[in-house]
Amino acid sequence: MPEEFVDVGRGITLCYERFGDPEDPTILLVMGLATQMIAWHEDFCEELAGRGFHVVRFDNRDIGRSTHLDFRPPTLGQLFRRRFRPEQYTLSDMAEDTARLIEKLEIAPAHVVGVSMGGMIAQVLAAEHPELVRSLTSMLSTTGSRAHGQPHHSVLRYLLRPPPRDREGYIERSAEVFGLVGSTGFDRDDAYIRERAGRMYDRGYSVASGGRQLGAILATGNRTNLLRRITAPTLVIHGTVDKMVRPSGGRATAKAIPGARLMMIEGMGHDLPRGAWPQIIDAIAIHTRASGHNATPSGSEGRSPERLVSGGG
C-alpha cells in the first residue's frame, strides 16, 4: 500500500499505510520502541484485513518516515535517575499524536492494538481519549511499575550499548537482539529479521530517536492508576518466554485494567513470530467482534473468546 502522511499538529507529521476497505471497522496498529511500522508484517496486516477490517499501521513520532525530533536524547544518568530535560516528550504526547491521527483519518472509534511500547501508547490513549477507542489489545507490554515486566538481566547489556551508526552494524545488532529476546517455541526467520532491519535503516534510521522514545517511557513512570480508568474492552496478550518485558508485565496490565482478559502464548518471546499469528489474529478478531461491530472473523464462527484466549502454542 502507498505511504501517506498526515499533520497531527504540534510540529508532528505521521507516516501511515492502509490495508483493506476503509468502510470496514478500523484496527489501528501501534508499534514499539525504536521500531518502524513495517515491523507489522504486510502479510499480518492483510490477514487482519481479510477478516473484514480496515487496518492502519503508522510510524510513531521519532521513527521511520514520521517527524524526527532534534533534541539530544537523555543520558544514561538521566534515564536511571528519571530526570529529563523540559523538551522530553512522554507517552501522553505520543498518545495525543495517535488520537489526532484517528481524528484526521475519521476512523473513530477504532480498535487499537499496540505491541511493547505501542501497547503502552495504546493504554494511555484508551485512558485519556476513551471516546476514540472501541477496544484495546495490549501485547507484550506492561504498566510502568518497576516491580513488574522488567527486562531480564541478560538483555540489559544490549539495551545500554550505544546504538550502531552504520547499516551493517544496525542489521547485526537487530539479529543479535532478536536472537536473545525472540520466541523459543516458534521458528525464527533470520533472513526476514535482517531484511526488515535493512529496510528500517533505509526508511529513516536515527541513532538518537530510540533514546528519546525510551525517555518517553521512563518520564511517564508508573501508569497503574491510569490504567484503572480504561473502560474499553481489553485483551492482554503476552509470551511466556519474553525476556524484554517479562511475563509479570502482562499479568500486571491485565490486573490493572478493569475486566481485562489475559492470553499467554506458550513459547512466544518479545516478537511476533509467524507461527503465533493464527492465535494472535484469531484472538484480536474475536475480541473486536465481541466489542461491538458486525465484522465476522473467517474461520472463527462459534468459538468463544474464552476458549481462544486460554493460551497454548
C-alpha positions in Angstrom: 0.0 0.0 0.0 1.3 3.5 -0.7 2.6 5.5 2.2 0.6 8.6 3.2 1.3 11.5 5.6 -0.9 13.5 7.9 -0.1 16.5 10.0 -1.3 15.8 13.6 -0.3 19.2 14.9 2.4 20.5 17.3 5.0 20.1 14.6 4.4 16.3 14.1 3.6 14.6 10.8 2.9 10.9 10.9 3.5 8.4 8.0 0.9 5.7 7.7 -0.4 2.9 5.4 -3.9 1.3 5.0 -4.9 -2.2 4.2 -8.4 -3.4 3.3 -11.7 -1.5 2.8 -11.9 1.9 4.6 -15.6 1.3 5.1 -14.8 -1.7 7.4 -14.2 -1.3 11.1 -10.7 0.0 11.7 -7.9 -1.8 13.6 -5.1 0.7 14.3 -1.7 -1.0 14.9 0.8 0.8 17.2 4.4 -0.3 17.1 7.0 -0.4 19.8 10.3 1.2 20.9 12.7 2.3 18.1 10.7 0.1 15.7 9.0 1.2 12.5 5.5 0.4 11.3 6.9 -2.2 8.8 7.5 -4.5 11.8 3.8 -5.2 11.4 4.4 -7.6 8.6 2.3 -6.9 5.4 1.0 -10.4 5.5 -0.1 -10.0 9.1 -2.0 -6.8 8.1 -3.5 -8.4 5.0 -4.7 -11.4 7.1 -6.5 -9.0 9.5 -8.0 -7.1 6.6 -9.2 -10.4 5.2 -11.3 -10.8 8.4 -13.3 -7.8 7.5 -11.2 -4.9 8.9 -9.7 -1.7 7.7 -6.1 -1.9 9.0 -3.9 1.1 9.6 -0.2 0.9 10.6 1.9 4.0 11.2 5.3 5.3 12.3 5.3 6.9 15.7 7.0 10.2 16.1 10.8 10.0 16.0 10.9 6.9 13.9 10.8 5.9 10.2 9.3 8.5 8.0 7.4 10.4 10.6 8.8 13.5 12.1 12.1 13.1 13.9 12.8 15.5 16.8 16.2 17.2 17.1 17.0 17.5 20.8 19.7 15.4 22.5 18.4 12.1 23.9 18.7 11.6 27.7 22.0 10.3 29.0 22.2 7.0 30.9 22.4 9.0 34.2 19.2 10.9 33.3 17.5 7.6 32.4 18.5 5.9 35.7 17.6 9.0 37.8 14.4 9.6 35.7 15.3 13.3 35.4 14.7 14.7 32.0 15.1 18.0 30.0 12.0 20.1 29.5 11.8 19.1 25.9 11.4 15.4 26.6 8.1 14.1 25.4 6.0 11.5 27.2 3.7 8.6 26.3 0.8 11.0 26.7 2.3 13.1 23.9 2.6 10.0 21.7 -0.9 9.0 22.6 -2.0 12.5 21.6 -0.3 12.0 18.2 -2.3 8.8 17.8 -5.6 10.4 18.9 -5.1 13.2 16.3 -4.3 10.5 13.6 -7.6 8.8 14.4 -9.5 12.0 14.2 -7.8 13.2 11.0 -8.4 9.9 9.3 -12.0 9.9 10.6 -11.8 6.3 11.9 -13.1 6.8 15.4 -13.8 4.8 17.4 -11.0 2.4 16.4 -9.9 -1.0 17.7 -6.4 -0.2 18.9 -3.7 -2.9 19.0 -0.3 -2.0 20.5 2.8 -4.0 21.0 5.5 -3.3 23.6 5.9 0.5 23.8 3.0 0.6 21.3 0.9 -1.2 24.0 1.8 1.5 26.5 0.8 4.2 24.0 -2.5 2.3 23.3 -3.1 2.0 27.0 -2.7 5.8 27.6 -4.8 6.5 24.5 -7.6 4.4 25.9 -7.4 6.0 29.3 -7.1 9.6 28.1 -9.2 9.5 25.0 -11.8 6.9 25.7 -14.2 8.2 23.0 -11.7 7.2 20.3 -11.1 3.6 21.4 -13.7 0.9 20.7 -11.5 -1.9 22.0 -7.9 -2.3 23.3 -5.4 -5.1 22.7 -2.2 -4.6 24.7 0.6 -7.0 23.6 4.0 -7.7 25.2 3.6 -4.6 27.3 3.5 -3.5 31.0 2.3 -0.9 33.4 5.5 1.1 34.0 5.8 -0.3 37.5 9.3 -1.1 38.5 8.0 -4.2 40.2 6.7 -5.9 37.0 7.9 -6.6 33.5 11.5 -5.5 33.9 14.0 -6.8 31.3 15.9 -10.0 32.1 19.5 -9.1 33.2 20.9 -10.8 30.1 19.0 -8.1 28.0 20.2 -5.1 29.8 23.8 -5.1 28.3 22.2 -4.8 24.9 19.9 -2.0 25.9 22.7 0.0 27.4 25.2 -0.3 24.5 25.5 2.7 22.2 23.4 2.2 19.0 25.2 1.4 15.8 25.5 4.1 13.2 26.2 2.1 10.0 23.7 -0.1 8.1 25.5 -3.4 8.6 26.0 -2.7 12.3 22.3 -2.0 12.7 21.4 -5.2 10.9 23.8 -7.2 13.0 22.6 -5.6 16.2 19.0 -6.4 15.3 19.8 -10.0 14.6 21.6 -10.3 18.0 18.7 -8.7 19.9 16.1 -10.9 18.3 18.2 -14.0 18.9 18.2 -13.1 22.6 14.6 -11.9 23.2 12.8 -13.7 20.4 10.5 -16.7 20.7 11.9 -20.1 21.6 8.7 -22.1 20.8 8.4 -20.9 17.2 10.7 -20.9 14.2 12.8 -17.7 13.8 13.3 -16.4 10.3 16.8 -14.8 10.5 16.7 -13.8 6.8 13.5 -11.9 7.4 14.9 -10.2 10.5 17.9 -9.0 8.5 15.9 -7.9 5.5 13.4 -5.9 7.7 16.3 -4.3 9.6 17.8 -3.2 6.4 14.5 -1.7 5.2 14.1 0.2 8.5 17.6 1.6 8.2 16.9 2.8 4.7 13.5 4.2 5.5 14.8 6.6 8.2 17.1 5.4 10.9 18.2 7.8 13.6 20.8 7.0 16.2 19.1 9.3 18.8 15.4 8.5 18.3 15.4 5.3 20.4 16.9 7.1 23.3 14.2 9.8 23.1 11.4 7.2 22.9 12.9 5.3 25.9 12.9 8.7 27.7 9.2 9.0 27.0 8.5 5.6 28.7 10.6 6.4 31.8 9.4 10.0 32.0 5.8 8.8 32.1 6.6 6.4 35.0 4.1 4.0 36.6 0.8 4.1 34.8 -1.1 1.6 37.0 -3.5 4.1 38.4 -4.2 5.5 34.9 -4.9 2.0 33.6 -7.7 1.6 36.1 -9.6 4.4 34.2 -9.8 2.3 31.0 -13.3 1.4 30.1 -12.7 -0.1 26.6 -13.0 -3.9 26.4 -9.4 -5.1 26.8 -7.4 -8.1 25.8 -3.8 -8.5 27.0 -1.5 -10.8 25.1 1.9 -11.9 26.4 4.5 -14.5 25.6 5.6 -17.0 28.3 9.4 -16.6 27.4 9.5 -12.8 26.9 12.9 -11.5 28.2 12.4 -7.9 27.2 9.2 -7.3 29.0 8.9 -10.3 31.3 5.5 -12.0 31.7 4.8 -10.3 35.0 4.3 -7.1 32.9 1.4 -8.7 31.0 -0.2 -10.1 34.2 0.1 -6.7 35.9 -1.5 -5.0 32.9 -4.5 -7.4 32.9 -4.9 -6.9 36.7 -4.8 -3.1 36.4 -7.4 -2.7 33.6 -11.0 -3.5 34.8 -12.4 -6.6 33.1 -9.3 -7.3 31.0 -8.7 -10.8 29.8 -5.2 -12.3 29.7 -3.9 -14.6 26.9 -0.4 -16.2 27.5 1.1 -17.7 24.4 3.5 -20.6 25.2 6.9 -20.2 23.8 6.5 -16.7 22.5 9.1 -14.1 23.3 9.3 -10.4 22.5 8.4 -10.7 18.9 5.6 -11.6 16.6 6.6 -14.9 15.0 4.6 -16.1 12.1 3.8 -19.4 13.8 1.9 -17.5 16.5 -0.1 -15.4 14.0 -3.1 -17.8 13.9 -3.6 -17.5 17.7 -3.0 -13.7 17.7 -5.1 -12.9 14.7 -8.0 -15.1 15.9 -7.9 -13.6 19.3 -7.9 -10.0 18.0 -10.7 -10.7 15.6 -12.9 -12.4 18.1 -12.1 -9.7 20.8 -13.0 -6.9 18.4 -16.2 -8.6 17.2 -17.3 -9.0 20.8 -16.6 -5.3 21.3 -19.4 -4.1 19.1 -19.3 -4.4 15.4 -20.5 -6.8 12.7 -17.3 -7.9 11.1 -17.2 -11.7 11.1 -13.7 -13.3 11.5 -13.5 -16.0 8.9 -12.9 -19.5 10.4 -13.8 -18.3 13.9 -17.5 -18.7 14.0 -18.8 -20.5 17.0 -15.7 -20.2 19.1 -15.9 -18.2 22.3 -13.3 -15.6 23.2 -12.7 -17.5 26.4 -11.6 -20.6 24.6 -9.4 -18.7 22.2 -7.6 -16.7 24.9 -6.7 -19.7 27.0 -3.2 -19.8 25.7 -1.2 -22.6 24.2 1.1 -22.8 21.2 
